[in-house]
Amino acid sequence: MANMKERIIELLRKNSGLSDREITDTLITKGAAQQPINTICRDLESQGIVLRSKVDSRIRNYLTSNNAKAIIETQKRKEIVENDKSLSEDTVKMHLKKWLTINGWKVQVAWGHAQGIDICATRGNKRWVIEVKGEGTRPAMRVNYFLAILGETLQRMDDPGSDYSIALPDLQQFRNLWVRFPQLAKQRTGISILFVDHNGKITHKK
């Protein structure tokens, strides 16, 4: 019969990210003292078997063999999106990542202030480069965001086989700015736009 340490590892293999409370309720009995489980999980962490991280206000346990860091990062980003009342840059990126993944793209995202392409998506031999901005707080700031994102995208254009887009919150001001952007410039550069609303709906316009 497996000991408690082995049972915890097997449980986390099937259900990654459980808290000490959830592990206790599952393996012992609901409402039982969780200190013994806490001690074992800390021991597993010291051995490099488990990674413990605070997500949604609770310490959760992840097997290091199950891409724990990537799972934790995704869950924390999801938490940011759910708590974000505005469409910040990272929130827009999260919605785009989900939408692209559902549509069969492999997605790399530069979160926060990380350097490099905001979103680089690949599907088969296709490559899609997307630069992203958040909604900003003032009309003048949004105009600056729009001009800046166009400049950043133009600087990324080093591959004739790739598609290039800008992504912005679905606000009327950004839509107006896109309408006023000369059609000839759109045709010559090939840049398209992705509007992202609060519910994660994506509208793609060329």
N, C-alpha and C positions, 0 to 999 in steps of 0.2 A: 504493500500500500504506500502511495506517495506521501512524503512528509509535507508539512505546510508550505515550506519554501518552494517545493516542486509544484504544489497545487496552485500557488500564486503565479508562478511563471507560466503554467499552462493556461490559467484564467486570462492573464494579460496577453497571451499569444492569440486568444480568441476575441478578447474585448480590451483593446488597448486604451489607456487613458482613464482607468478606474481610480477613484479616490480610495483612501484607506477605509473609509466608512462603507463604501460600496463593496469592497473586497471582503470586509468583515461580515456584512449582511449576507453575502453570497456563500462564503466558505464556512462560516460558523453558524450564526443565527442572527436574525434581524434585531438590532438594538444591543447586541453584545458589545462589551468593551473592546475598543479598537486598538488599544495600546500594544498588544502582542503583534498585531498585523503591522502596525506602524514601525515597530522595532525590526521586524523581518524585512520590510520594504527598505528601511534605511540601510540595513546590512547588505541587501542586494544592490543598492546604489553604490555602496563603498566598494563592492566587487566589480562594478562596471556593468552589471547585468541589467539594472533598471535605471532609468533617468526620471527624476522627480521634478516637476515644474508646476508653478501656480498658474492655473487656467480657470477662468470664471470664478475667482475667489476661493478655489479649493486646490490643494496639492494633489496632483494626479500622477499616476505611475505609468511609464512606457518602457517596453522592452527595447534596449538599445539596438537589438538586431532587427527591429521592425521600423527602421527609418524614423526613430523617435523624434529627432530634431525637426525633421520636415513636417511631421504630424503636429507637433507643438506649435510650430510657426503658423501653420494653416489655421489651427484652432484659435490662436491668439488674433490673427488677422480677421477671422470671422467674428470674433468678439468685438473688435474695433468697429467693424462695419455695422453690427447690430446696435451698438451704442452711439454711433455717429449720427447726429441729427442733421448734419450738412453733408454735402458730397465732397469730402476731402480727396486729395489725389490718391491716397492709398485705397480709399473706399471705391473710387472709380476703377482702379486697377483690379481690386478683388472681384467686382462685378464682371469686368472684362475677362479675367482669368477663368471664371466659372463658365461664362458664355462660350468662350473659345474652346475650352476643354470639352464641353457638351457637344460641340460641333466638330470634334475630332482633331483639334490642334494640340500639339505639345507646346507648353507655354513656359517661358522663362520671364520672371518679373524682377525688376530692380525696385525693391521696397524702400520707402522712406527717402533718405537723401543719398542712397547708393548711386555710384557713378555708372554710366553706360546707358544702353537702350532701355527705355521704360518697360516695354513689352516686346519680346521677340518670339513669334509663334511660327512653328513649322508643321507642315502636313504633307507627307510625301516629299516631292521636290519643290514644294512651294514654301516661301518665306514671307512673313508679314511683320513689318516693323511699325510699332505704334508708340507715339509719344503722348503723354497724358498730363493734364492739368486739372486741379480742383476748381471749385466754384468761386473762390475768392470772396471778399466781403463788400467790395464797392464796385460800381460800374467801371470806374477808371482802371481799377486793378484787373478787371476781366478783359478789357481792351488790351492791356499790357500782356496778359496771359496768352491771348489769342495771337498777338504778333510774335511773342517769344516762342510759342510752340511751333509756329510755321518756320521760324528760323532754325530751331533745333532739328526739325524734320528734314529741312533742306540739307543740313550738315550731315545727316545720316545717309544720304543718298549716294551710296558707293557701290550698289549692286543693281544692274539693270534688270535682273530677273526677280527682284523682290517687289512686293507691294508696300506702299507707305501711307499711313493714316495718322490723323490726329484724333484724340479722344477727349471730349469735354462733357461736363454735366449738361443735362438737357434743360437748359434755361433759355428763355426767349432772347435774351441779349446775345448769347452765343449763336443761336440760330440766325439772328439778324446779321451778325458779323460774317457768318458763312455765306449768306445770301449776297452780301455786298462784296465778298471776295471775288474778283473778276473771273468770269468763266474761262477766259483765255489762260489765266494763271493756273486754274484747276486742270485744264487740258494739258498744258505744257509740262506741269510738274507731276501730274497723275495722282496728286494727293486727294484722299477721300477723308470723310469725317465720320466719327462714331459718337452719337449722342447717348448718354447714359442717364437714366432717371433714378429716382430714389428706390424704386422697386427692383432695380437691376435690369430693366428693359433696355435693349440696345437697338438703336436705329442707325443704320449704315447708309450714308449718302455720298454720292460721287459728284 
